Amino acid sequence: MRTLHYQFPASRNPARRAHVGVVGSGDLEVLVEPGTTDGCGGAAAHAQVRVRTSVEGFDEVWQATLERFFARTPVLGNWELNDAGATPALVTLRMEQAAEATGSGDTPDSEEAS
Amino acid sequence: MTPATNAARDEAARALGAIVGGQSIDWEHVLHRRSFLELDALARAEALVDDGTIRVLSGPFERLESPWLQPQDITPQSDDGVVIARGTIGGTAVVIASIEQEFQGGGIGEVSGAKITQALRLAAASSRQGIPVPAVLLLETGGVRLQEANLGLNAVAEICSALLELRALAPVIGVVAGSVGSFGGVSIATGLCTHVIITPEGRIGLNGAAVIEQEAGAEEFDSSDRSLIWAVVGGEQRRLTGLADTLVVDDAAELRDAVREAVAAGPASPGSHRSERLDVLDARLATLDPANPPEPRQLREMWGDTYGTPPAKPAAPPASSGAEPRPGVVHSRSSMQPSGRGRTWITALASGTTPRPVIGSVLRADTDGTTYLAVVPDPHNPFYRARQGQVGLTECAALARQFREIAVDDAHRAERRAIVAVVDLPSQAYGRIEEMAGLHQAIAAAVDATEAARVAGHPIVALVVGQALSGGFLAHGLQASQILALDDPGVVIHAMHRQAAAHITLRTVAQLDELGKTIPPLSYDIRVWATLGFCDSLLNVGSAESPTHDDVQTVAQAISGAVARARSGPADLSNRLESADARKNRKASRAVRDTLSRQWNKHSGQ
């Protein structure tokens, strides 16, 4: 297993946390939680991403996949991806589902329901 | 069409979920089916509760993930693959435990197991306070997660105990919708449920076909023969032999209705649960001749589709005249070596009395205030897959009968006698007849009887003198209030034999042993097992194989101590989370317990 950390420029605040997917063969789960500061009290400008993957040797593919995702969907927050060998297409799909479920772009004060 | 073809047509239509009434078949209903099988664990739970009432407890953001997977290079899941949710069904507050079969094949690890146990215990606590909380268990799992071996095995024992605690107060409904099915230790829990709902795609069995084939060869069970597998452990067969209560097609609405009905029915009356019906179990087993076993289909006729009526004595299955006995009867392959330790120790501890065979493979010895029970090898066991000391069908029935009888005998005594399980078990029996007859149900009977004796006040002590493996240990030993083991290299407690575990987890035996050095639940070393939190004492003896007088004295004293502790301790298994070792090595279980308790009564998420 490999743990990878990334950060990407982002601007949209997630309204609520979100969870999608399962760590099943060829799939992954995605957790997103709002994290609106940069750690020094200022507004965050980057999404933080931690990837744990059962497949080694794909660091560059992760980098490229995530970069493309955040370029199109710049949702802030702490992202955790627990992966069991998903393809880049499925990674992107699950992240889009998660981003949608966070209601990013909604008013920040609409509270989560789960 | 002739009536016969009509009947066949109607049956086929029903199998597809159509509503058949008189001459008409409502195919519309088939088109509107919503597959339950295709749903993940959360969606399955959602599909069963009243709309909008679901509340997930200890969800993914609590991050109660397994602490044991990442060190083995396996990606954990944030909820460890079990969804615990509260909600209402037909207006009744329930708790649901739904196993995510895509994660680690639904395997029960420390955290996922603790989640189910604590959910059941909290439901029991609420029920005792006057608000019965039925539980619905969605059971799709291969059983114990081998990457957390001994903690998973213990978790299954705790699930069974908690299930029985709740079952007396509120119904516990097992749902096996497919596609993994309910296997391994969890099949025992299935056998304890108030009501079992299954689909034709669902399966219930103790040992999977692949494991049986690996242990006994393809002539015992050909795991590539899908139709054989379903004929033996499939949902329809289980329903038609009374090992499941409701058979429904794979449709979320039908499953929801079936669960609603089972919830509304309330708890079953004491003594009526399958796992309590030893009369039925004995009578059913009496109809089986392992040398000439029935085909799975014949069993439906022989046993009938309810578990309430014992079948009449054989009706020996129609033997095709002159047929050879099954090859296994004469020479069945097994990797297990018969061990004499069980017999040696029960004889030594019985001091003066000679243990008597309840059946050839189950010994009982009664001394003042204590009864000893051991499963031992019997080369003449008609159930040939249990000749090396494995716990099979008749062993479970015999053990269950002893525990029940002892509890009845002592009902009016001032002090109930202690029961000592002398444990040297190479495993449960791996066989096709065993699966067909429902070994899971037989083990459930033994588990139920042991737990009932413990709750009634009998101090139950397990003394491990040799091997204590897997389903064998679940059946005989793991429900004890106190567990003692000899500190000896020949003493092994584990969820699966080294070779088989290596095979299943795609590792070499050497890799497995190496991992065991840093991951305690994986270790085959008894001294490491003793650090997991449920060992009450590790005993030093000069010889575990041929104990001296002093050795026997040492062990007898340790048993007295354990009996005294059991008498003053809790009647349930909660002490397994309170020991100093548990505080260290079962931190995750304790975190689950605390988080679930905290969230149990909240009215909204946080």
HADDOCK unambig.tbl for C-alpha pairs under 7 A between the chains (distance, minus, plus):
assign (segid A and resid 1 and name CA) (segid B and resid 73 and name CA) 4.23 0.50 0.50
assign (segid A and resid 1 and name CA) (segid B and resid 74 and name CA) 5.86 0.50 0.50
assign (segid A and resid 1 and name CA) (segid B and resid 75 and name CA) 6.50 0.50 0.50
assign (segid A and resid 22 and name CA) (segid B and resid 102 and name CA) 6.99 0.50 0.50
assign (segid A and resid 22 and name CA) (segid B and resid 103 and name CA) 6.74 0.50 0.50
assign (segid A and resid 23 and name CA) (segid B and resid 77 and name CA) 5.89 0.50 0.50
assign (segid A and resid 23 and name CA) (segid B and resid 103 and name CA) 5.48 0.50 0.50
assign (segid A and resid 24 and name CA) (segid B and resid 102 and name CA) 4.61 0.50 0.50
assign (segid A and resid 24 and name CA) (segid B and resid 103 and name CA) 4.79 0.50 0.50
assign (segid A and resid 52 and name CA) (segid B and resid 75 and name CA) 6.31 0.50 0.50
assign (segid A and resid 53 and name CA) (segid B and resid 75 and name CA) 6.16 0.50 0.50
assign (segid A and resid 54 and name CA) (segid B and resid 73 and name CA) 6.79 0.50 0.50
assign (segid A and resid 54 and name CA) (segid B and resid 74 and name CA) 6.00 0.50 0.50
assign (segid A and resid 54 and name CA) (segid B and resid 75 and name CA) 5.75 0.50 0.50
assign (segid A and resid 82 and name CA) (segid B and resid 75 and name CA) 6.28 0.50 0.50
assign (segid A and resid 82 and name CA) (segid B and resid 76 and name CA) 6.99 0.50 0.50
assign (segid A and resid 82 and name CA) (segid B and resid 77 and name CA) 6.68 0.50 0.50
assign (segid A and resid 83 and name CA) (segid B and resid 75 and name CA) 6.64 0.50 0.50
assign (segid A and resid 84 and name CA) (segid B and resid 75 and name CA) 6.76 0.50 0.50
assign (segid A and resid 114 and name CA) (segid B and resid 605 and name CA) 5.71 0.50 0.50
